[in-house]
């Protein structure tokens, strides 16, 4: 009996010790789990606290800025600042008036440019018409009665040859080439031109900006007399 009692005592003692050890281990395990969870939550709370602190600092800074702006707005401007404001306002009004004036001038110039463009087109058409009419009638320049003897000139074949038109005062090689293109190649043709013929030639050749070439007729007549003196006998 004593041996059985000892064994039972040992068994129950071992069971108690095992239970205590197992309970301690479970206690430590759950304690570590709970401690880790608390540590993680504490880290999250600390991070939230730091973020809240930063946000609070930013809000305070913005609040200070808004407070400063509110004070600045609430403060009445000084006389110097109000004077500067009036000067800037006057300059702005003056600039606006100048801009409006320039805009009106621009519109007026645009209208004038359109009118001048129309007139230029009309002038070009008129010039083309004159050129066509002159090209059709330039052959008639030699049909008018000459200043010198008609019979002698018509019977002399020398009057149909080309003359050096550059010898006429006011006619250079460029103008002579244009005259030859129109069929005017002799002194006789120019000597027989009327004032209207000279002006028509001037417009056709585009010489409106040059002095009127009325002296061509007299000089051409003189050169004709010098070149064909027998015909004048």
C-alpha positions as CSV (number, residue, x, y, z in Angstrom):
1,X,0.0,0.0,0.0
2,X,2.8,2.3,0.9
3,X,4.4,1.6,-2.5
4,X,1.2,2.4,-4.4
5,X,0.7,5.5,-2.4
6,X,4.2,6.6,-3.3
7,X,3.6,5.9,-6.9
8,X,0.4,7.8,-6.9
9,X,2.1,10.7,-5.1
10,X,4.9,10.7,-7.8
11,X,2.3,10.5,-10.6
12,X,0.2,13.3,-9.3
13,X,3.3,15.3,-8.5
14,X,4.6,14.8,-12.0
15,X,1.2,15.7,-13.4
16,X,1.0,18.8,-11.4
17,X,4.5,19.9,-12.4
18,X,3.8,19.1,-16.1
19,X,0.6,21.0,-15.9
20,X,2.3,24.0,-14.3
21,X,5.1,23.9,-16.9
22,X,2.5,23.6,-19.8
23,X,0.5,26.4,-18.3
24,X,3.5,28.6,-18.0
25,X,4.5,27.8,-21.6
26,X,1.0,28.7,-22.9
27,X,1.0,31.8,-20.7
28,X,4.3,32.9,-22.2
29,X,3.2,32.1,-25.8
30,X,0.0,34.2,-25.5
31,X,1.9,36.9,-23.6
32,X,4.3,37.2,-26.5
33,X,1.5,37.3,-29.0
34,X,-0.3,39.9,-27.1
35,X,3.0,41.9,-26.5
36,X,3.7,41.8,-30.3
37,X,0.2,43.0,-31.1
38,X,0.5,45.7,-28.6
39,X,3.9,46.7,-29.9
40,X,2.6,46.9,-33.5
41,X,-0.4,48.9,-32.4
42,X,1.9,51.2,-30.4
43,X,4.0,51.8,-33.4
44,X,0.9,52.6,-35.5
45,X,-0.3,54.9,-32.8
46,X,3.1,56.6,-32.6
47,X,3.2,57.0,-36.4
48,X,-0.3,58.5,-36.3
49,X,0.7,60.8,-33.5
50,X,3.7,62.0,-35.6
51,X,1.6,62.5,-38.6
52,X,-1.0,64.4,-36.6
53,X,1.8,66.5,-35.1
54,X,3.1,67.4,-38.5
55,X,-0.4,68.2,-39.8
56,X,-1.1,70.2,-36.7
57,X,2.1,72.2,-37.4
58,X,1.1,72.8,-41.0
59,X,-2.3,73.9,-40.0
60,X,-0.9,76.3,-37.4
61,X,1.4,77.8,-40.1
62,X,-1.5,78.2,-42.5
63,X,-3.5,79.7,-39.7
64,X,-0.8,82.2,-39.0
65,X,-0.6,83.1,-42.7
66,X,-4.3,83.6,-42.9
67,X,-4.3,85.6,-39.7
68,X,-1.5,87.8,-41.2
69,X,-3.5,88.3,-44.4
70,X,-6.6,89.1,-42.5
71,X,-4.8,91.7,-40.5
72,X,-3.3,93.2,-43.6
73,X,-6.7,93.3,-45.3
74,X,-8.3,94.8,-42.2
75,X,-5.6,97.5,-42.0
76,X,-6.6,100.6,-43.8
77,X,-4.0,101.7,-46.5
78,X,-1.8,104.7,-45.8
79,X,-1.9,107.9,-47.7
80,X,1.3,107.0,-49.6
81,X,-0.1,103.7,-50.6
82,X,-3.4,105.3,-51.7
83,X,-1.5,107.9,-53.7
84,X,0.5,105.1,-55.5
85,X,-2.8,103.3,-56.2
86,X,-4.2,106.5,-57.8
87,X,-1.1,107.0,-59.9
88,X,-1.2,103.4,-61.2
89,X,-4.9,103.8,-61.9
90,X,-4.3,107.0,-63.9
91,X,-1.5,105.3,-65.9
92,X,-3.7,102.3,-66.6
93,X,-6.5,104.6,-67.9
94,X,-4.0,106.6,-70.0
95,X,-2.7,103.3,-71.5
96,X,-6.2,102.1,-72.2
97,X,-7.0,105.3,-74.1
98,X,-3.8,105.1,-76.1
99,X,-4.6,101.5,-77.0
100,X,-8.1,102.5,-78.1
101,X,-6.6,105.3,-80.2
102,X,-4.1,103.0,-81.8
103,X,-6.8,100.4,-82.5
104,X,-9.0,103.0,-84.2
105,X,-6.0,104.2,-86.3
106,X,-5.3,100.5,-87.3
107,X,-8.9,100.1,-88.4
108,X,-8.7,103.3,-90.4
109,X,-5.5,102.3,-92.1
110,X,-6.9,98.9,-92.9
111,X,-9.9,100.5,-94.6
112,X,-7.5,102.9,-96.4
113,X,-5.4,100.0,-97.5
114,X,-8.4,98.1,-98.9
115,X,-9.5,101.3,-100.8
116,X,-5.9,101.8,-102.2
117,X,-5.8,98.1,-103.1
118,X,-9.0,98.5,-105.1
119,X,-7.7,101.7,-106.8
120,X,-4.5,99.9,-107.6
121,X,-6.4,97.0,-109.2
122,X,-8.5,99.5,-111.2
123,X,-5.3,101.4,-112.3
124,X,-3.7,98.1,-113.4
125,X,-6.8,97.2,-115.4
126,X,-6.8,100.7,-117.0
127,X,-3.1,100.4,-117.7
128,X,-3.6,97.1,-119.4
129,X,-6.4,98.5,-121.5
130,X,-4.1,101.4,-122.5
131,X,-1.3,99.1,-123.4
132,X,-3.6,97.0,-125.6
133,X,-5.0,100.1,-127.2
134,X,-1.5,101.6,-127.7
135,X,-0.2,98.3,-129.1
136,X,-3.1,98.3,-131.6
137,X,-2.6,101.9,-132.6
138,X,1.2,102.5,-132.3
139,X,1.6,101.7,-136.0
140,X,-0.5,104.8,-136.7
141,X,2.2,107.0,-135.3
142,X,4.0,107.1,-138.7
143,X,0.8,107.9,-140.6
144,X,0.6,111.5,-139.5
145,X,1.9,114.3,-141.6
146,X,5.6,114.7,-140.9
147,X,7.1,118.0,-140.1
148,X,9.5,117.8,-143.0
149,X,8.7,117.1,-146.7
150,X,6.3,114.1,-146.8
151,X,7.1,113.2,-150.4
152,X,10.8,113.1,-149.9
153,X,10.5,111.0,-146.8
154,X,8.1,108.5,-148.3
155,X,10.3,108.1,-151.4
156,X,13.5,107.7,-149.4
157,X,14.0,104.1,-148.2
158,X,16.5,105.3,-145.5
159,X,13.6,106.5,-143.3
160,X,12.5,102.9,-142.8
161,X,15.9,101.8,-141.3
162,X,16.5,101.6,-137.6
163,X,18.1,104.7,-136.0
164,X,20.1,104.9,-132.8
165,X,17.4,106.2,-130.4
166,X,19.9,106.5,-127.5
167,X,21.2,109.7,-129.2
168,X,17.9,111.4,-128.3
169,X,18.3,113.3,-125.1
170,X,16.5,111.5,-122.2
171,X,16.4,108.0,-123.9
172,X,18.9,105.4,-122.6
173,X,19.4,101.9,-123.8
174,X,16.7,100.5,-121.6
175,X,14.1,102.9,-122.8
176,X,15.3,102.5,-126.4
177,X,14.8,98.7,-126.1
178,X,11.2,99.2,-124.9
179,X,10.5,101.7,-127.7
180,X,11.8,99.2,-130.2
181,X,9.5,96.5,-128.7
182,X,6.6,98.8,-129.4
183,X,7.7,99.2,-133.0
184,X,9.3,102.7,-132.6
185,X,12.7,102.4,-134.3
186,X,13.3,105.7,-136.2
187,X,13.8,109.4,-135.5
188,X,10.9,110.1,-137.9
189,X,8.4,108.1,-135.8
190,X,9.3,110.1,-132.6
191,X,9.4,113.4,-134.5
192,X,5.9,112.9,-135.7
193,X,4.5,112.1,-132.2
194,X,2.0,114.5,-130.7
195,X,1.9,115.3,-127.0
196,X,-0.9,112.7,-126.4
197,X,1.3,110.1,-128.2
198,X,4.2,110.9,-125.9
199,X,2.1,110.6,-122.8
200,X,0.6,107.4,-124.0
201,X,4.1,106.0,-124.7
202,X,5.2,107.2,-121.2
203,X,2.3,105.4,-119.5
204,X,2.9,102.2,-121.6
205,X,6.6,102.1,-120.7
206,X,5.9,102.7,-117.0
207,X,7.7,106.0,-117.0
208,X,5.1,108.0,-115.1
209,X,7.6,109.0,-112.4
210,X,10.0,110.5,-114.9
211,X,9.8,114.1,-116.2
212,X,7.5,114.5,-119.2
213,X,9.6,113.6,-122.3
214,X,8.2,116.3,-124.7
215,X,11.8,117.1,-125.6
216,X,12.1,113.8,-127.4
217,X,10.2,115.2,-130.4
218,X,12.4,118.3,-131.0
219,X,15.6,116.3,-130.5
220,X,14.4,113.5,-132.8
221,X,13.5,116.1,-135.4
222,X,17.0,117.6,-135.2
223,X,18.7,114.2,-135.5
224,X,16.5,113.4,-138.4
225,X,17.5,116.6,-140.2
226,X,21.1,115.9,-139.5
227,X,21.0,112.3,-140.7
228,X,19.0,113.0,-143.9
229,X,19.9,116.5,-145.0
230,X,19.4,115.8,-148.8
231,X,15.7,115.0,-148.1
232,X,15.1,118.6,-146.8
233,X,16.4,120.3,-150.0
